[in-house]
């Protein structure tokens, strides 16, 4: 599987592949109401920062290989920033700013202690990822 090979190459746990299940049910054409797109549901600005091209003719967020490599880089960067996978999942969903704000407000870097300071959608997102891992 493409995702397993890319994540192994980036030194990431292969279980992170289940984020694409949570995000898009592995659909390359999935588009959210906020403009996130592809199997990894990357926002346009984030995708461009990660080196993906988006124009009127082509959107690399829909390319499985390219978007998976971009998601791997992003997850690796988030893990270097937060050092905790649960915080990484929260940041992937709501952005680094929301997680940093929750850390500041709660005075903790423990997801379970700061989760009440995160948006409800993000709390549910982390729970859904955990449940998806157990399911598979």
N, CA, C and O atoms as a GROMACS GRO file, in nm:
protein
  544
    1UNK      N    1   0.085  -0.119   0.000
    1UNK     CA    2   0.000   0.000   0.000
    1UNK      C    3   0.089   0.124   0.000
    1UNK      O    4   0.190   0.130   0.070
    2UNK      N    5   0.050   0.221  -0.078
    2UNK     CA    6   0.126   0.346  -0.093
    2UNK      C    7   0.147   0.414   0.041
    2UNK      O    8   0.258   0.456   0.074
    3UNK      N    9   0.041   0.425   0.119
    3UNK     CA   10   0.048   0.498   0.245
    3UNK      C   11   0.149   0.433   0.339
    3UNK      O   12   0.231   0.503   0.399
    4UNK      N   13   0.145   0.302   0.353
    4UNK     CA   14   0.238   0.232   0.441
    4UNK      C   15   0.382   0.261   0.401
    4UNK      O   16   0.465   0.291   0.487
    5UNK      N   17   0.413   0.252   0.272
    5UNK     CA   18   0.549   0.273   0.224
    5UNK      C   19   0.596   0.416   0.251
    5UNK      O   20   0.709   0.437   0.294
    6UNK      N   21   0.510   0.513   0.226
    6UNK     CA   22   0.547   0.654   0.249
    6UNK      C   23   0.568   0.678   0.398
    6UNK      O   24   0.668   0.740   0.436
    7UNK      N   25   0.478   0.630   0.481
    7UNK     CA   26   0.492   0.655   0.625
    7UNK      C   27   0.615   0.586   0.681
    7UNK      O   28   0.683   0.642   0.768
    8UNK      N   29   0.646   0.466   0.634
    8UNK     CA   30   0.768   0.398   0.678
    8UNK      C   31   0.890   0.479   0.636
    8UNK      O   32   0.985   0.492   0.714
    9UNK      N   33   0.890   0.532   0.514
    9UNK     CA   34   1.002   0.612   0.465
    9UNK      C   35   1.022   0.738   0.549
    9UNK      O   36   1.135   0.784   0.565
   10UNK      N   37   0.914   0.794   0.602
   10UNK     CA   38   0.922   0.914   0.686
   10UNK      C   39   0.940   0.880   0.834
   10UNK      O   40   0.947   0.970   0.918
   11UNK      N   41   0.948   0.752   0.866
   11UNK     CA   42   0.966   0.711   1.005
   11UNK      C   43   0.843   0.733   1.091
   11UNK      O   44   0.854   0.757   1.211
   12UNK      N   45   0.728   0.726   1.029
   12UNK     CA   46   0.602   0.749   1.100
   12UNK      C   47   0.529   0.617   1.126
   12UNK      O   48   0.544   0.522   1.049
   13UNK      N   49   0.451   0.610   1.233
   13UNK     CA   50   0.372   0.490   1.258
   13UNK      C   51   0.272   0.468   1.144
   13UNK      O   52   0.202   0.562   1.105
   14UNK      N   53   0.265   0.348   1.091
   14UNK     CA   54   0.175   0.323   0.978
   14UNK      C   55   0.027   0.336   1.018
   14UNK      O   56  -0.058   0.354   0.932
   15UNK      N   57  -0.002   0.328   1.147
   15UNK     CA   58  -0.141   0.345   1.192
   15UNK      C   59  -0.195   0.484   1.158
   15UNK      O   60  -0.316   0.505   1.156
   16UNK      N   61  -0.106   0.578   1.132
   16UNK     CA   62  -0.151   0.712   1.096
   16UNK      C   63  -0.230   0.711   0.965
   16UNK      O   64  -0.300   0.808   0.934
   17UNK      N   65  -0.219   0.603   0.889
   17UNK     CA   66  -0.295   0.592   0.764
   17UNK      C   67  -0.445   0.601   0.790
   17UNK      O   68  -0.521   0.639   0.701
   18UNK      N   69  -0.488   0.568   0.910
   18UNK     CA   70  -0.630   0.573   0.940
   18UNK      C   71  -0.683   0.715   0.947
   18UNK      O   72  -0.805   0.735   0.948
   19UNK      N   73  -0.594   0.814   0.951
   19UNK     CA   74  -0.640   0.953   0.943
   19UNK      C   75  -0.710   0.977   0.810
   19UNK      O   76  -0.809   1.051   0.804
   20UNK      N   77  -0.659   0.916   0.702
   20UNK     CA   78  -0.724   0.932   0.572
   20UNK      C   79  -0.862   0.867   0.570
   20UNK      O   80  -0.952   0.912   0.498
   21UNK      N   81  -0.880   0.762   0.647
   21UNK     CA   82  -1.012   0.700   0.659
   21UNK      C   83  -1.106   0.796   0.730
   21UNK      O   84  -1.219   0.817   0.685
   22UNK      N   85  -1.061   0.854   0.839
   22UNK     CA   86  -1.142   0.949   0.916
   22UNK      C   87  -1.170   1.074   0.831
   22UNK      O   88  -1.282   1.124   0.829
   23UNK      N   89  -1.068   1.124   0.763
   23UNK     CA   90  -1.080   1.247   0.686
   23UNK      C   91  -1.172   1.234   0.566
   23UNK      O   92  -1.258   1.320   0.544
   24UNK      N   93  -1.155   1.128   0.487
   24UNK     CA   94  -1.221   1.124   0.356
   24UNK      C   95  -1.277   0.988   0.317
   24UNK      O   96  -1.332   0.972   0.208
   25UNK      N   97  -1.263   0.889   0.406
   25UNK     CA   98  -1.295   0.751   0.370
   25UNK      C   99  -1.213   0.707   0.248
   25UNK      O  100  -1.259   0.628   0.167
   26UNK      N  101  -1.091   0.762   0.238
   26UNK     CA  102  -0.992   0.733   0.134
   26UNK      C  103  -1.033   0.783  -0.005
   26UNK      O  104  -0.978   0.737  -0.105
   27UNK      N  105  -1.127   0.874  -0.012
   27UNK     CA  106  -1.175   0.928  -0.139
   27UNK      C  107  -1.084   1.040  -0.188
   27UNK      O  108  -1.065   1.140  -0.118
   28UNK      N  109  -1.028   1.024  -0.307
   28UNK     CA  110  -0.940   1.127  -0.362
   28UNK      C  111  -1.016   1.252  -0.402
   28UNK      O  112  -0.959   1.361  -0.404
   29UNK      N  113  -1.142   1.239  -0.433
   29UNK     CA  114  -1.222   1.354  -0.478
   29UNK      C  115  -1.301   1.420  -0.365
   29UNK      O  116  -1.380   1.511  -0.390
   30UNK      N  117  -1.280   1.377  -0.243
   30UNK     CA  118  -1.355   1.434  -0.130
   30UNK      C  119  -1.320   1.582  -0.114
   30UNK      O  120  -1.204   1.621  -0.119
   31UNK      N  121  -1.424   1.662  -0.093
   31UNK     CA  122  -1.407   1.806  -0.070
   31UNK      C  123  -1.496   1.845   0.047
   31UNK      O  124  -1.614   1.811   0.052
   32UNK      N  125  -1.438   1.918   0.143
   32UNK     CA  126  -1.516   1.960   0.260
   32UNK      C  127  -1.581   2.096   0.234
   32UNK      O  128  -1.547   2.165   0.138
   33UNK      N  129  -1.674   2.132   0.321
   33UNK     CA  130  -1.741   2.261   0.308
   33UNK      C  131  -1.645   2.377   0.335
   33UNK      O  132  -1.673   2.491   0.298
   34UNK      N  133  -1.530   2.348   0.400
   34UNK     CA  134  -1.433   2.454   0.429
   34UNK      C  135  -1.323   2.464   0.323
   34UNK      O  136  -1.236   2.550   0.331
   35UNK      N  137  -1.327   2.374   0.222
   35UNK     CA  138  -1.229   2.381   0.114
   35UNK      C  139  -1.116   2.280   0.122
   35UNK      O  140  -1.029   2.278   0.036
   36UNK      N  141  -1.117   2.197   0.226
   36UNK     CA  142  -1.017   2.090   0.235
   36UNK      C  143  -1.049   1.988   0.126
   36UNK      O  144  -1.165   1.969   0.090
   37UNK      N  145  -0.945   1.922   0.074
   37UNK     CA  146  -0.966   1.837  -0.042
   37UNK      C  147  -0.873   1.717  -0.040
   37UNK      O  148  -0.766   1.721   0.020
   38UNK      N  149  -0.916   1.610  -0.108
   38UNK     CA  150  -0.835   1.492  -0.126
   38UNK      C  151  -0.847   1.394  -0.012
   38UNK      O  152  -0.921   1.417   0.084
   39UNK      N  153  -0.773   1.283  -0.021
   39UNK     CA  154  -0.783   1.180   0.083
   39UNK      C  155  -0.738   1.229   0.219
   39UNK      O  156  -0.784   1.179   0.322
   40UNK      N  157  -0.649   1.328   0.222
   40UNK     CA  158  -0.597   1.380   0.349
   40UNK      C  159  -0.664   1.509   0.390
   40UNK      O  160  -0.631   1.567   0.494
   41UNK      N  161  -0.759   1.556   0.309
   41UNK     CA  162  -0.836   1.677   0.338
   41UNK      C  163  -0.747   1.795   0.376
   41UNK      O  164  -0.767   1.859   0.480
   42UNK      N  165  -0.651   1.823   0.292
   42UNK     CA  166  -0.561   1.936   0.314
   42UNK      C  167  -0.626   2.066   0.267
   42UNK      O  168  -0.686   2.071   0.160
   43UNK      N  169  -0.611   2.170   0.347
   43UNK     CA  170  -0.658   2.302   0.308
   43UNK      C  171  -0.562   2.356   0.202
   43UNK      O  172  -0.445   2.318   0.199
   44UNK      N  173  -0.611   2.446   0.114
   44UNK     CA  174  -0.524   2.497   0.007
   44UNK      C  175  -0.394   2.559   0.058
   44UNK      O  176  -0.287   2.529   0.004
   45UNK      N  177  -0.400   2.644   0.159
   45UNK     CA  178  -0.278   2.710   0.208
   45UNK      C  179  -0.179   2.609   0.264
   45UNK      O  180  -0.059   2.618   0.237
   46UNK      N  181  -0.227   2.513   0.341
   46UNK     CA  182  -0.140   2.410   0.397
   46UNK      C  183  -0.078   2.327   0.285
   46UNK      O  184   0.041   2.297   0.288
   47UNK      N  185  -0.159   2.290   0.187
   47UNK     CA  186  -0.110   2.209   0.075
   47UNK      C  187   0.002   2.282   0.001
   47UNK      O  188   0.104   2.222  -0.034
   48UNK      N  189  -0.016   2.411  -0.022
   48UNK     CA  190   0.087   2.488  -0.092
   48UNK      C  191   0.215   2.497  -0.010
   48UNK      O  192   0.325   2.485  -0.064
   49UNK      N  193   0.202   2.517   0.121
   49UNK     CA  194   0.320   2.519   0.209
   49UNK      C  195   0.394   2.387   0.199
   49UNK      O  196   0.517   2.383   0.205
   50UNK      N  197   0.320   2.278   0.184
   50UNK     CA  198   0.378   2.144   0.176
   50UNK      C  199   0.427   2.110   0.035
   50UNK      O  200   0.473   1.998   0.010
   51UNK      N  201   0.415   2.205  -0.057
   51UNK     CA  202   0.469   2.186  -0.192
   51UNK      C  203   0.374   2.132  -0.296
   51UNK      O  204   0.416   2.101  -0.407
   52UNK      N  205   0.247   2.121  -0.262
   52UNK     CA  206   0.150   2.073  -0.361
   52UNK      C  207   0.103   2.187  -0.449
   52UNK      O  208   0.089   2.301  -0.403
   53UNK      N  209   0.080   2.157  -0.576
   53UNK     CA  210   0.032   2.256  -0.672
   53UNK      C  211  -0.120   2.248  -0.683
   53UNK      O  212  -0.178   2.141  -0.692
   54UNK      N  213  -0.181   2.366  -0.681
   54UNK     CA  214  -0.325   2.376  -0.694
   54UNK      C  215  -0.351   2.488  -0.795
   54UNK      O  216  -0.312   2.602  -0.773
   55UNK      N  217  -0.417   2.454  -0.904
   55UNK     CA  218  -0.455   2.556  -1.001
   55UNK      C  219  -0.588   2.517  -1.064
   55UNK      O  220  -0.650   2.419  -1.023
   56UNK      N  221  -0.631   2.593  -1.163
   56UNK     CA  222  -0.762   2.568  -1.225
   56UNK      C  223  -0.769   2.433  -1.297
   56UNK      O  224  -0.877   2.377  -1.312
   57UNK      N  225  -0.654   2.382  -1.341
   57UNK     CA  226  -0.654   2.257  -1.417
   57UNK      C  227  -0.623   2.133  -1.334
   57UNK      O  228  -0.666   2.023  -1.368
   58UNK      N  229  -0.548   2.152  -1.224
   58UNK     CA  230  -0.504   2.034  -1.149
   58UNK      C  231  -0.486   2.066  -1.002
   58UNK      O  232  -0.439   2.174  -0.965
   59UNK      N  233  -0.524   1.973  -0.919
   59UNK     CA  234  -0.513   1.989  -0.774
   59UNK      C  235  -0.440   1.866  -0.720
   59UNK      O  236  -0.496   1.757  -0.714
   60UNK      N  237  -0.314   1.885  -0.680
   60UNK     CA  238  -0.233   1.772  -0.634
   60UNK      C  239  -0.280   1.715  -0.500
   60UNK      O  240  -0.232   1.610  -0.459
   61UNK      N  241  -0.372   1.782  -0.433
   61UNK     CA  242  -0.430   1.725  -0.312
   61UNK      C  243  -0.507   1.598  -0.344
   61UNK      O  244  -0.528   1.514  -0.257
   62UNK      N  245  -0.551   1.583  -0.470
   62UNK     CA  246  -0.627   1.466  -0.514
   62UNK      C  247  -0.536   1.354  -0.565
   62UNK      O  248  -0.584   1.245  -0.596
   63UNK      N  249  -0.408   1.381  -0.575
   63UNK     CA  250  -0.310   1.280  -0.619
   63UNK      C  251  -0.267   1.200  -0.497
   63UNK      O  252  -0.208   1.254  -0.403
   64UNK      N  253  -0.298   1.070  -0.498
   64UNK     CA  254  -0.275   0.988  -0.379
   64UNK      C  255  -0.129   0.991  -0.333
   64UNK      O  256  -0.102   1.011  -0.214
   65UNK      N  257  -0.036   0.972  -0.425
   65UNK     CA  258   0.105   0.967  -0.386
   65UNK      C  259   0.153   1.102  -0.334
   65UNK      O  260   0.213   1.109  -0.227
   66UNK      N  261   0.128   1.207  -0.411
   66UNK     CA  262   0.177   1.340  -0.371
   66UNK      C  263   0.112   1.389  -0.243
   66UNK      O  264   0.180   1.444  -0.156
   67UNK      N  265  -0.017   1.368  -0.230
   67UNK     CA  266  -0.085   1.416  -0.109
   67UNK      C  267  -0.045   1.333   0.013
   67UNK      O  268  -0.039   1.386   0.124
   68UNK      N  269  -0.017   1.205  -0.006
   68UNK     CA  270   0.028   1.122   0.106
   68UNK      C  271   0.166   1.166   0.154
   68UNK      O  272   0.191   1.171   0.274
   69UNK      N  273   0.256   1.197   0.060
   69UNK     CA  274   0.387   1.248   0.100
   69UNK      C  275   0.374   1.382   0.173
   69UNK      O  276   0.444   1.406   0.271
   70UNK      N  277   0.286   1.468   0.124
   70UNK     CA  278   0.263   1.597   0.190
   70UNK      C  279   0.205   1.576   0.330
   70UNK      O  280   0.249   1.642   0.424
   71UNK      N  281   0.108   1.487   0.344
   71UNK     CA  282   0.049   1.459   0.475
   71UNK      C  283   0.154   1.402   0.570
   71UNK      O  284   0.156   1.436   0.688
   72UNK      N  285   0.242   1.316   0.519
   72UNK     CA  286   0.349   1.259   0.602
   72UNK      C  287   0.442   1.369   0.653
   72UNK      O  288   0.479   1.371   0.770
   73UNK      N  289   0.480   1.460   0.565
   73UNK     CA  290   0.566   1.572   0.607
   73UNK      C  291   0.496   1.656   0.713
   73UNK      O  292   0.556   1.695   0.813
   74UNK      N  293   0.368   1.683   0.691
   74UNK     CA  294   0.291   1.764   0.784
   74UNK      C  295   0.279   1.695   0.921
   74UNK      O  296   0.299   1.758   1.024
   75UNK      N  297   0.247   1.566   0.920
   75UNK     CA  298   0.236   1.492   1.046
   75UNK      C  299   0.370   1.486   1.119
   75UNK      O  300   0.374   1.499   1.241
   76UNK      N  301   0.477   1.468   1.046
   76UNK     CA  302   0.610   1.466   1.107
   76UNK      C  303   0.642   1.602   1.169
   76UNK      O  304   0.692   1.609   1.282
   77UNK      N  305   0.612   1.710   1.096
   77UNK     CA  306   0.634   1.846   1.149
   77UNK      C  307   0.550   1.870   1.275
   77UNK      O  308   0.600   1.926   1.373
   78UNK      N  309   0.424   1.829   1.270
   78UNK     CA  310   0.338   1.848   1.387
   78UNK      C  311   0.389   1.769   1.507
   78UNK      O  312   0.383   1.816   1.620
   79UNK      N  313   0.440   1.648   1.482
   79UNK     CA  314   0.492   1.568   1.593
   79UNK      C  315   0.619   1.632   1.650
   79UNK      O  316   0.640   1.627   1.771
   80UNK      N  317   0.702   1.690   1.566
   80UNK     CA  318   0.820   1.761   1.616
   80UNK      C  319   0.779   1.880   1.700
   80UNK      O  320   0.846   1.913   1.799
   81UNK      N  321   0.670   1.946   1.662
   81UNK     CA  322   0.622   2.062   1.737
   81UNK      C  323   0.557   2.024   1.869
   81UNK      O  324   0.585   2.085   1.972
   82UNK      N  325   0.471   1.923   1.868
   82UNK     CA  326   0.391   1.891   1.986
   82UNK      C  327   0.442   1.771   2.066
   82UNK      O  328   0.418   1.764   2.186
   83UNK      N  329   0.512   1.678   2.002
   83UNK     CA  330   0.569   1.564   2.074
   83UNK      C  331   0.469   1.466   2.129
   83UNK      O  332   0.505   1.382   2.212
   84UNK      N  333   0.345   1.474   2.087
   84UNK     CA  334   0.240   1.387   2.139
   84UNK      C  335   0.140   1.362   2.026
   84UNK      O  336   0.088   1.457   1.967
   85UNK      N  337   0.114   1.237   1.996
   85UNK     CA  338   0.028   1.206   1.881
   85UNK      C  339  -0.113   1.258   1.897
   85UNK      O  340  -0.173   1.300   1.798
   86UNK      N  341  -0.169   1.256   2.016
   86UNK     CA  342  -0.305   1.307   2.033
   86UNK      C  343  -0.312   1.456   2.003
   86UNK      O  344  -0.410   1.504   1.946
   87UNK      N  345  -0.208   1.529   2.042
   87UNK     CA  346  -0.203   1.672   2.009
   87UNK      C  347  -0.183   1.692   1.859
   87UNK      O  348  -0.235   1.787   1.801
   88UNK      N  349  -0.107   1.602   1.798
   88UNK     CA  350  -0.089   1.607   1.652
   88UNK      C  351  -0.224   1.591   1.582
   88UNK      O  352  -0.255   1.667   1.490
   89UNK      N  353  -0.303   1.494   1.624
   89UNK     CA  354  -0.433   1.472   1.560
   89UNK      C  355  -0.522   1.594   1.579
   89UNK      O  356  -0.592   1.636   1.486
   90UNK      N  357  -0.519   1.651   1.698
   90UNK     CA  358  -0.600   1.771   1.724
   90UNK      C  359  -0.553   1.886   1.634
   90UNK      O  360  -0.636   1.958   1.578
   91UNK      N  361  -0.422   1.903   1.620
   91UNK     CA  362  -0.369   2.010   1.536
   91UNK      C  363  -0.399   1.984   1.389
   91UNK      O  364  -0.424   2.078   1.314
   92UNK      N  365  -0.396   1.860   1.347
   92UNK     CA  366  -0.428   1.826   1.208
   92UNK      C  367  -0.571   1.867   1.177
   92UNK      O  368  -0.601   1.912   1.066
   93UNK      N  369  -0.658   1.853   1.274
   93UNK     CA  370  -0.798   1.885   1.254
   93UNK      C  371  -0.827   2.034   1.268
   93UNK      O  372  -0.896   2.092   1.183
   94UNK      N  373  -0.777   2.097   1.372
   94UNK     CA  374  -0.818   2.235   1.399
   94UNK      C  375  -0.707   2.338   1.381
   94UNK      O  376  -0.731   2.458   1.392
   95UNK      N  377  -0.586   2.291   1.354
   95UNK     CA  378  -0.474   2.382   1.335
   95UNK      C  379  -0.387   2.395   1.459
   95UNK      O  380  -0.432   2.373   1.572
   96UNK      N  381  -0.261   2.430   1.434
   96UNK     CA  382  -0.166   2.444   1.545
   96UNK      C  383  -0.208   2.554   1.642
   96UNK      O  384  -0.188   2.542   1.763
   97UNK      N  385  -0.267   2.661   1.590
   97UNK     CA  386  -0.308   2.773   1.675
   97UNK      C  387  -0.409   2.731   1.780
   97UNK      O  388  -0.399   2.772   1.895
   98UNK      N  389  -0.506   2.651   1.740
   98UNK     CA  390  -0.609   2.606   1.834
   98UNK      C  391  -0.549   2.520   1.943
   98UNK      O  392  -0.586   2.532   2.060
   99UNK      N  393  -0.455   2.434   1.906
   99UNK     CA  394  -0.392   2.346   2.006
   99UNK      C  395  -0.302   2.429   2.098
   99UNK      O  396  -0.303   2.408   2.220
  100UNK      N  397  -0.224   2.520   2.043
  100UNK     CA  398  -0.140   2.605   2.128
  100UNK      C  399  -0.223   2.689   2.222
  100UNK      O  400  -0.184   2.711   2.337
  101UNK      N  401  -0.337   2.737   2.176
  101UNK     CA  402  -0.428   2.813   2.262
  101UNK      C  403  -0.481   2.725   2.375
  101UNK      O  404  -0.488   2.769   2.489
  102UNK      N  405  -0.519   2.601   2.344
  102UNK     CA  406  -0.569   2.508   2.446
  102UNK      C  407  -0.460   2.476   2.548
  102UNK      O  408  -0.488   2.466   2.667
  103UNK      N  409  -0.337   2.461   2.501
  103UNK     CA  410  -0.224   2.436   2.592
  103UNK      C  411  -0.208   2.554   2.687
  103UNK      O  412  -0.192   2.537   2.808
  104UNK      N  413  -0.212   2.673   2.632
  104UNK     CA  414  -0.196   2.795   2.713
  104UNK      C  415  -0.310   2.810   2.814
  104UNK      O  416  -0.287   2.840   2.932
  105UNK      N  417  -0.434   2.790   2.768
  105UNK     CA  418  -0.549   2.806   2.856
  105UNK      C  419  -0.554   2.702   2.967
  105UNK      O  420  -0.592   2.732   3.080
  106UNK      N  421  -0.514   2.579   2.934
  106UNK     CA  422  -0.522   2.470   3.031
  106UNK      C  423  -0.399   2.461   3.120
  106UNK      O  424  -0.405   2.406   3.230
  107UNK      N  425  -0.287   2.513   3.070
  107UNK     CA  426  -0.162   2.499   3.144
  107UNK      C  427  -0.105   2.358   3.136
  107UNK      O  428  -0.022   2.320   3.218
  108UNK      N  429  -0.151   2.280   3.036
  108UNK     CA  430  -0.108   2.141   3.024
  108UNK      C  431  -0.084   2.106   2.877
  108UNK      O  432  -0.144   2.165   2.787
  109UNK      N  433   0.007   2.010   2.855
  109UNK     CA  434   0.029   1.955   2.722
  109UNK      C  435  -0.030   1.814   2.712
  109UNK      O  436  -0.004   1.742   2.616
  110UNK      N  437  -0.109   1.776   2.812
  110UNK     CA  438  -0.178   1.648   2.813
  110UNK      C  439  -0.312   1.665   2.743
  110UNK      O  440  -0.397   1.743   2.788
  111UNK      N  441  -0.331   1.591   2.634
  111UNK     CA  442  -0.455   1.606   2.556
  111UNK      C  443  -0.579   1.591   2.643
  111UNK      O  444  -0.673   1.669   2.629
  112UNK      N  445  -0.580   1.494   2.732
  112UNK     CA  446  -0.700   1.467   2.812
  112UNK      C  447  -0.729   1.580   2.910
  112UNK      O  448  -0.844   1.599   2.950
  113UNK      N  449  -0.627   1.655   2.948
  113UNK     CA  450  -0.648   1.769   3.038
  113UNK      C  451  -0.686   1.896   2.963
  113UNK      O  452  -0.755   1.982   3.018
  114UNK      N  453  -0.643   1.909   2.837
  114UNK     CA  454  -0.671   2.032   2.763
  114UNK      C  455  -0.785   2.019   2.663
  114UNK      O  456  -0.824   2.117   2.601
  115UNK      N  457  -0.837   1.899   2.647
  115UNK     CA  458  -0.938   1.876   2.543
  115UNK      C  459  -1.061   1.964   2.557
  115UNK      O  460  -1.123   1.998   2.456
  116UNK      N  461  -1.098   2.002   2.676
  116UNK     CA  462  -1.218   2.086   2.693
  116UNK      C  463  -1.196   2.226   2.636
  116UNK      O  464  -1.292   2.301   2.618
  117UNK      N  465  -1.071   2.263   2.609
  117UNK     CA  466  -1.039   2.394   2.553
  117UNK      C  467  -1.032   2.389   2.400
  117UNK      O  468  -1.004   2.490   2.335
  118UNK      N  469  -1.055   2.272   2.343
  118UNK     CA  470  -1.055   2.255   2.198
  118UNK      C  471  -1.198   2.256   2.145
  118UNK      O  472  -1.291   2.230   2.221
  119UNK      N  473  -1.216   2.285   2.017
  119UNK     CA  474  -1.350   2.279   1.959
  119UNK      C  475  -1.408   2.138   1.971
  119UNK      O  476  -1.335   2.039   1.966
  120UNK      N  477  -1.538   2.129   1.985
  120UNK     CA  478  -1.605   1.999   1.997
  120UNK      C  479  -1.572   1.909   1.878
  120UNK      O  480  -1.549   1.790   1.895
  121UNK      N  481  -1.568   1.966   1.758
  121UNK     CA  482  -1.536   1.888   1.639
  121UNK      C  483  -1.399   1.821   1.652
  121UNK      O  484  -1.380   1.707   1.610
  122UNK      N  485  -1.304   1.892   1.711
  122UNK     CA  486  -1.169   1.838   1.727
  122UNK      C  487  -1.168   1.727   1.833
  122UNK      O  488  -1.101   1.626   1.815
  123UNK      N  489  -1.240   1.747   1.941
  123UNK     CA  490  -1.249   1.642   2.044
  123UNK      C  491  -1.306   1.514   1.983
  123UNK      O  492  -1.255   1.405   2.007
  124UNK      N  493  -1.412   1.529   1.904
  124UNK     CA  494  -1.474   1.414   1.839
  124UNK      C  495  -1.382   1.352   1.734
  124UNK      O  496  -1.380   1.230   1.717
  125UNK      N  497  -1.306   1.436   1.665
  125UNK     CA  498  -1.213   1.388   1.563
  125UNK      C  499  -1.109   1.295   1.625
  125UNK      O  500  -1.082   1.188   1.571
  126UNK      N  501  -1.050   1.336   1.736
  126UNK     CA  502  -0.951   1.252   1.803
  126UNK      C  503  -1.015   1.121   1.849
  126UNK      O  504  -0.957   1.014   1.832
  127UNK      N  505  -1.133   1.129   1.906
  127UNK     CA  506  -1.205   1.007   1.947
  127UNK      C  507  -1.232   0.916   1.827
  127UNK      O  508  -1.218   0.794   1.836
  128UNK      N  509  -1.272   0.976   1.715
  128UNK     CA  510  -1.302   0.898   1.595
  128UNK      C  511  -1.176   0.829   1.542
  128UNK      O  512  -1.182   0.715   1.497
  129UNK      N  513  -1.063   0.898   1.547
  129UNK     CA  514  -0.938   0.836   1.503
  129UNK      C  515  -0.905   0.716   1.592
  129UNK      O  516  -0.871   0.609   1.541
  130UNK      N  517  -0.914   0.733   1.722
  130UNK     CA  518  -0.886   0.623   1.814
  130UNK      C  519  -0.979   0.504   1.786
  130UNK      O  520  -0.934   0.390   1.781
  131UNK      N  521  -1.107   0.532   1.769
  131UNK     CA  522  -1.204   0.426   1.741
  131UNK      C  523  -1.174   0.357   1.607
  131UNK      O  524  -1.188   0.236   1.595
  132UNK      N  525  -1.133   0.434   1.509
  132UNK     CA  526  -1.101   0.376   1.378
  132UNK      C  527  -0.981   0.282   1.388
  132UNK      O  528  -0.979   0.176   1.327
  133UNK      N  529  -0.882   0.322   1.466
  133UNK     CA  530  -0.765   0.235   1.487
  133UNK      C  531  -0.808   0.103   1.552
  133UNK      O  532  -0.764  -0.004   1.510
  134UNK      N  533  -0.894   0.111   1.653
  134UNK     CA  534  -0.941  -0.011   1.718
  134UNK      C  535  -1.021  -0.098   1.621
  134UNK      O  536  -1.010  -0.220   1.622
  135UNK      N  537  -1.101  -0.034   1.537
  135UNK     CA  538  -1.185  -0.106   1.442
  135UNK      C  539  -1.098  -0.186   1.344
  135UNK      O  540  -1.124  -0.303   1.317
  136UNK      N  541  -0.994  -0.122   1.291
  136UNK     CA  542  -0.908  -0.190   1.193
  136UNK      C  543  -0.803  -0.273   1.259
  136UNK      O  544  -0.723  -0.337   1.191
   0.00000   0.00000   0.00000
